[in-house]
Amino acid sequence: MCRNIKTLFNFAPPVTDDEIHASALQFVRKLSGFNTPSKINEAAFALAVTQVSDAARNLLQSLVTLAPPKDRDEERARLQLQSAKRFNRA
């Protein structure tokens, strides 16, 4: 799993279209092995990003949870602390 793809479900404030697009772009980059596709592959790459974005948006809108939404800032701080401990940067 690509470590740059973040969990987008059940956050306050809710996920934005830009965040979904960024996640889809990272996913397609990982699958294709291209950071930037060549001109000949550009259309296929862009179509894949659009399709993955649509699928992700549909998934996020369909999911249901009874858990309260997580606060983005608190979650970011928790993950930074976890990373600092993991890499001895505390």
N, C-alpha and C positions, 0 to 999 in steps of 0.2 A: 504494500500500500504506500502510496506517495505521502510522505510526511507533511507536505505543503497543503494538502487538501484538508480543510477544517470541517468539523461537524457544524452543520447549519440548522439543525432541527431544535426547536424548543428553546429559543433565546428571546430575551427582551432587550431591545426592540427586535422585531422579526427580521429575518433575512431579507436582503435587498436583491433586486435583479442583477446588480453589479457583482455582488458576492457569488451568486449562482453562476454567472458567466465566468468569473475568475476561477471558480472551482472546476467548471466544465473545461475550460482552457487548460488547466493543469492536468486534468485527467487525459485529455486528448494528446497533449504533449507527451505524457508518460507512455501512453499506448503506442503512439506513432514513433517515438524516439526523436521527433523534431521539436526544437525550440521554436524555430520559424521555418515553415515549409517552403520548399522551392516553388517557383511560379507555377510549375506544372501540377503541383499538389495543393496549391492554395485553395482552390474551390472545394475540393474534397475535405480539406482540413476545416475550413469555415463551416461547411455543412455539418460536419461531425460535432463541432462545438455547439452549433445551434440545436442539433438534435439532443445532445447530452444535456444542454441547458433546459430544454423543454421537458425532458424526462425527469430531471432533478426537481424542477418546479412542480410538476405533477405529483411526484412522490411526496415532497414536503407539504403540499396542500392536502394530501390524502391521509397523512399520518395523524394518529390521535394519541394523546397521552393524558394521564391524570396528574402527572407531576407538574409542579409549578415551573414556569420558565426560568432558565438560568440567566443571571446577569452577565452581560458580555465582559464588563470591566473586571468583575470578580473572577470570572473564568480565565481571562487573560493573565491576571496576576497569579492565580494558582498554577497555571501552566508554566509561567516564567520561573516561579520558585521551584517547581518540579524539575525544570530543565537545569537550573543553576545547581541544584543538588546532584543531579545525574552527572553533570560535567564538572563537578567540584569548583563551581564559580560562586559559591555562597559567601 
